[in-house]
Amino acid sequence: MRQVLLFIVGGLLGLIGGFVVGIFAYPYIFLADIVAAEKLTNAAEKTLVATGTFIHANPSDPVHYGGGAVTVYNDAVHIGADFEVGPGPKYHVYLVPDAKVTPDTAVDETMYVDLGRLRAFKGSQVFDVPAGTQLPRFKSVVIWCEKFGVLISPARLAFKKS
């Protein structure tokens, strides 16, 4: 009877452990090589508001990194073809009011606009800006891991002079 109980407990622990490892490994194994190639429609008709570059916020952290261009228009945020971040779960694109976003910044506790979930860890992506968003109030675009509340990569915005 004791051996059967140990077998059942061991099987359950193995199943739970495998599930947890699978959740963390999935983005690295299956999504890391997907490259987005979204195009900004009607680019000539859009008003350029700001530009920026994603950076590696903490160079001593080899997991949470990013790089590439971002362009903000009156109704859209366009992440450039040179964009890349380290893979992970549930990354979102936020507009945040802070100009200097660091790993210590409590982004999830500030007033931010969630533009949606990142669709790929590499390549060009377009996100709609909700109507009525006062873009000059938001000084950075950040990639934020909602699952763990971690900054992945910030991009400080340089606003176009009117």
C-alpha positions as CSV (number, residue, x, y, z in Angstrom):
1,M,0.0,0.0,0.0
2,R,2.9,2.4,0.9
3,Q,4.5,1.8,-2.6
4,V,1.2,2.6,-4.4
5,L,0.8,5.8,-2.4
6,L,4.4,6.8,-3.1
7,F,3.9,6.0,-6.8
8,I,0.7,8.2,-6.9
9,V,2.4,11.1,-5.0
10,G,5.5,10.9,-7.2
11,G,3.4,10.9,-10.4
12,L,1.4,13.9,-9.2
13,L,4.6,15.8,-8.3
14,G,6.1,14.9,-11.7
15,L,3.0,16.0,-13.5
16,I,2.9,19.4,-11.7
17,G,6.6,19.9,-12.1
18,G,6.4,19.1,-15.8
19,F,3.4,21.5,-16.3
20,V,5.3,24.3,-14.5
21,V,8.5,23.8,-16.6
22,G,6.3,23.7,-19.7
23,I,4.7,27.0,-19.0
24,F,8.1,28.7,-18.6
25,A,9.8,26.8,-21.4
26,Y,7.0,27.3,-24.0
27,P,7.9,30.9,-25.1
28,Y,11.6,30.0,-25.4
29,I,11.1,26.8,-27.4
30,F,8.1,27.6,-29.7
31,L,7.8,31.4,-30.0
32,A,11.4,32.7,-30.0
33,D,11.9,32.2,-33.8
34,I,8.7,33.9,-34.9
35,V,9.5,37.2,-36.6
36,A,6.6,39.7,-37.1
37,A,6.4,41.7,-40.3
38,E,3.4,44.0,-39.7
39,K,3.2,47.1,-41.9
40,L,1.8,50.5,-40.9
41,T,-1.1,51.2,-43.2
42,N,-1.6,54.7,-44.5
43,A,1.7,55.9,-43.1
44,A,1.7,59.0,-45.3
45,E,-1.6,60.1,-43.8
46,K,-0.5,59.7,-40.2
47,T,1.0,62.5,-38.0
48,L,4.4,61.7,-36.5
49,V,4.4,62.4,-32.8
50,A,7.6,60.9,-31.4
51,T,10.4,58.4,-31.9
52,G,12.5,56.3,-29.5
53,T,14.8,53.3,-29.2
54,F,14.2,50.3,-26.9
55,I,17.2,49.7,-24.7
56,H,18.6,46.9,-22.4
57,A,17.5,48.5,-19.1
58,N,19.8,46.3,-16.9
59,P,22.9,45.1,-18.8
60,S,23.7,42.7,-15.9
61,D,20.4,40.9,-16.6
62,P,20.9,38.5,-19.6
63,V,17.2,37.5,-19.7
64,H,15.3,40.8,-19.8
65,Y,16.7,42.8,-22.8
66,G,15.5,44.6,-25.8
67,G,16.4,46.8,-28.7
68,G,15.1,48.5,-31.8
69,A,13.2,51.5,-33.0
70,V,9.7,52.7,-32.0
71,T,7.7,55.4,-33.8
72,V,4.6,57.0,-32.3
73,Y,1.9,58.4,-34.6
74,N,-1.3,60.2,-33.6
75,D,-3.2,56.9,-33.7
76,A,-0.6,54.1,-33.7
77,V,2.6,52.9,-32.2
78,H,4.9,51.2,-34.7
79,I,7.7,48.9,-33.4
80,G,10.4,48.7,-36.1
81,A,11.7,45.7,-38.0
82,D,15.0,45.9,-36.0
83,F,13.0,45.2,-32.8
84,E,14.0,42.3,-30.6
85,V,13.4,41.3,-26.9
86,G,14.4,38.2,-24.9
87,P,11.5,35.7,-24.9
88,G,9.1,35.3,-22.0
89,P,5.5,35.0,-21.0
90,K,2.7,37.6,-21.5
91,Y,4.6,40.7,-22.7
92,H,2.6,43.8,-23.2
93,V,3.3,47.2,-24.8
94,Y,2.6,50.1,-22.5
95,L,2.6,53.9,-22.8
96,V,3.9,55.3,-19.5
97,P,4.3,58.8,-18.2
98,D,7.8,58.4,-16.8
99,A,10.6,59.6,-19.0
100,K,13.3,57.5,-17.3
101,V,12.0,54.0,-16.8
102,T,14.4,51.7,-14.9
103,P,14.0,48.1,-13.6
104,D,13.1,49.8,-10.2
105,T,10.2,51.8,-11.7
106,A,6.8,50.4,-10.6
107,V,5.3,50.6,-14.1
108,D,2.3,48.6,-13.1
109,E,1.5,51.1,-10.3
110,T,1.6,54.1,-12.6
111,M,-1.0,55.5,-14.9
112,Y,-0.3,53.6,-18.1
113,V,-2.1,52.8,-21.4
114,D,-1.9,49.1,-22.3
115,L,-1.7,48.9,-26.1
116,G,-1.9,45.1,-26.2
117,R,0.1,41.9,-26.0
118,L,3.3,41.7,-27.9
119,R,2.7,39.3,-30.9
120,A,6.4,38.3,-31.5
121,F,9.8,38.8,-29.8
122,K,11.3,40.1,-33.1
123,G,10.2,42.3,-35.9
124,S,7.8,45.0,-36.9
125,Q,4.5,45.3,-35.1
126,V,1.7,47.9,-35.0
127,F,-0.5,48.8,-32.0
128,D,-3.5,51.1,-32.1
129,V,-3.5,54.0,-29.7
130,P,-7.0,54.4,-28.1
131,A,-8.9,57.5,-29.1
132,G,-8.6,60.3,-26.7
133,T,-5.1,59.3,-25.5
134,Q,-3.1,62.5,-24.8
135,L,0.2,61.3,-26.2
136,P,2.4,64.2,-24.9
137,R,1.6,62.9,-21.3
138,F,3.4,59.6,-22.1
139,K,7.2,59.9,-22.2
140,S,8.1,56.3,-22.8
141,V,6.9,53.1,-24.5
142,V,7.8,50.0,-22.5
143,I,7.7,46.2,-23.0
144,W,6.3,44.9,-19.7
145,C,5.9,41.3,-18.5
146,E,2.5,41.2,-16.9
147,K,3.0,37.7,-15.6
148,F,5.9,38.6,-13.3
149,G,5.6,42.4,-13.2
150,V,9.0,42.9,-14.7
151,L,10.4,45.6,-17.1
152,I,11.7,44.0,-20.2
153,S,12.8,47.0,-22.3
154,P,11.9,50.8,-22.2
155,A,12.1,53.3,-25.0
156,R,12.3,57.0,-24.0
157,L,10.4,59.1,-26.5
158,A,11.7,62.2,-28.3
159,F,8.7,64.3,-29.3
160,K,8.6,66.1,-32.6
161,K,8.7,69.8,-32.4
162,S,5.5,71.5,-33.5
